[in-house]
Amino acid sequence: MVLPNPPACLAARDLRVSELTTDPTGALLRIYAWMQLARTFDNRGLELFRQGLMKGTHTGGQGNEALIVPLALLADKAIDVACFTHRDFGGHAIWGQHICTHFNQYFANAGSPTQAREGNIHRGDPKNRSLPMISHLGAMLGPVLGMTDSQRRFGRPAVGFAFFGDGGSSTGDIHESLNLASLLSLPVLFIIENNGYAYSTPVSEQFAPGTELWRRAAGYNMEGILIDSTGDVADTTRAFAAAIEKVRTTSRPMLIEVKTLRLRGHAAYDTCDYLKPGESESFYARDPLPKFRAQLVAAGHAAQVDAIDAELSAFIEACIKVSLAVPRPVADVTQLTADVFAPPAPPIPWKPSVNSEPGTPNAQLTLAQSINAALRKVLTERPESLVLGQDIGTYGGAFKVTEHLLAEFGRSRVFNTPLAESACTGYAIGLAANGHHPIEEFQFADFATEAATQITLNAATLHFRCGAACPLLLRFPCGGGLTLGSFHSQELESLFLSMPGIKAIYPSNPQDAFDAVLAAYEEQNPVILFEHKGLYRRGKQAVSWNPNYRDVWNPKKLRSGDYATFVTYGEMVHLAGEACDYFAAEYEHTFDLFDLRGLSPLNLDAIHASVARTGRLVVLHEGRRTHGFGAELVARLTEQHFSSLKAAPLRITSLDLPVPFAPELEAAYRPTKDKVIDQITAWLT
């Protein structure tokens, strides 16, 4: 495919504010060219959508060009970080890629940079630090913070550009991110694109009368300013340049509320019948692009402006012709499935040692100590690693798993986060996408529901959407039995692992826990490490360097038997072992007992072979029965063995209840040794 050559007016993608003084004509014509390109692209895009040639919908940025074009031209595209919204095509165009590539994205054809997997405006260029947006607008900010911090940690004086609208500014993620950026002193420009409407809801119905969004900056100890991008373009550009320079120099965040316009409604299907009489006309009267054009013409540049318009129109039409000729994508299911996860990286050359907790003999460790030792090993040997979470610093974490790490590695590598699970996980995603490898501890697994969007829709889909790896380790202290009630005791593997793109390991003993940290850390994908709280200090085990630590992804056969195949994981492994002892002694029935360990992806080959041999299956897990993880296991393990089964599969689970508080009630809720034995006994008969 031969791509049309861009016109000379698009040759430069950068602007120094000094050029407004030294070469005002050249600088202003450059800004105009990119604004006109964005407007022409969006207008033609709307027409193409109405012709049925563009897929999904069309969310144009008509009226927003005087905001996004100066900012994108002023940014340092070699080091800066951005996450553009659906109004910011001008930013995408300036940041890079041929215009045909952008049209291919909108046409969802075989040349789409997302391989036609992501919505037309939901794209980015992560390799060049343009993060793809998601429709959960507030959740876009956290990754900008993380990637900007990653750049700074690599010694690059980057600025992050986090865009969101007046509507998005009401989300909790926005406020979490503002607070986090101020706390960590991150050089991020938070830009509110205030066009007066969140879809159809006017600002008068979003905020109390008299609310000025930029003034919220004071609550986060950062500077806030107001810029009207519908006025003089040169003045707007100077104001943006001053803000960028200040943030870059001071490494302090800033909040800018920018008054802008939305001339075409929320999207192509928006009828705009909610506008007041005359309101649309007033928007067009304030449109900065025609005013800017008239200003240039009045200054004697009519011929140059006309030439730019003609060149851009011809270029856009040539690009459309080329992109329309690109074939439709091929639905290769094998490739689609393979790309859910990033491919493995080369194995890490770990030193064959265990760095145990200070004062603790290397030979015998609790599960908590083994995770601590593994984290110490990672922090010692991998400079790109860092550990974050609530209370994990001086206090050492709610369960003391990170004890002593702050003192050994310092606050730049081990640090507390505020109670802002979503923004902090988004921040970790940004770090991960830029070459760092964060390990985030959730105080309790239950609190990860606060970050569900970041984990399941952002991190887990990143590679599938845009080909970017997301090496992120999420530690989930989970499980009941400690009388901590509904909000501190849940098993959430079914909830999170029902979404594609997440890997998970659930160790049942100290050696496996140590191995799991190393195996998970090598991953280029988000990995959840489920850590049962009841196992943290349930005895000690000899923990040694295991050269086969990656085997922790696979089931481990703990016992051999002939009567049935018994599958479980986590704390339930210990109950299952006790039950096996009972049935061997009382009934002379022996079981193949498997500790599943790796929950995602599932490797069930050895267990399939066992079921084929025994003809019976028992699955035990602590999570609730309905939609529980055991249902997936039973389905997968019996689909190909159904005709040869000697009995119906048995699932042993907790009750379909919120986790109750009192010990007597919790014991009734979850599996116990006696209940496991009783249910298997009833199944035998």
Buried (B, 14 or more C-beta within 10 A) or exposed (E): EEEBEBBEBBEBBBBEBEBBEEEEEBBBBBBBBBBBBBBBBBBBBBBBBEEEBBBBBBBBBBBBBBBBBBBBBBBEBEBBBBBBBBBBBBBBBBBEBBBBBBBBBBBBBEBBBBBBBBBBBBBBBBEBBBBBBBEBBBBBBBBBBBBBBBBBBEEBEBBBBBBBBBBBBBBEBBBBBBBBBBBBBBBBBBBBBBBBBBEBEBBEEBBEEEEEBBEBBEEBEBBBBBBBBBBBBBEBBBBBBEBBEBBBEEBBBBBBBBBBBBBBBBBBEBEBEEBEEEEBEEBEEBBBBEBBBEBBBEEEBEEBBEBBBEBBBEBBEBBBEBBEEBEEBEEEEEEEEEBBBBEEEEEEEBEEEBBBBEEBEBEBBBBBBBBBBBBBBBBBBBEBBBBBBBBBBEEBBBBBBBBBBBEEBEEEBBBBBEEBBBBBBBBBBBBBBBBBBBBBBBBBBBBBBBBBBBBBBBBBBBBBBBBBBBBBBBBBBBBBBBBBBEEBBBBBBBBBBEBEBBBBBBBBBBBBBBBBBBBBBBBBBBBBBBBBBBBBEBEBBEBEBBEEBBBBBBBBBBBEBEBBBBBBBBBBBBBBBEBBEBBBEEEEBBBBBBBBBBBBEBEBEBBBEBBBEBBBBBBBBBBBBEEBBBBBBBEEBBEEBEEEBEEEBBBBBBBEEEBBBEEEEBBBBBBBBEBBBEBBBEBBE
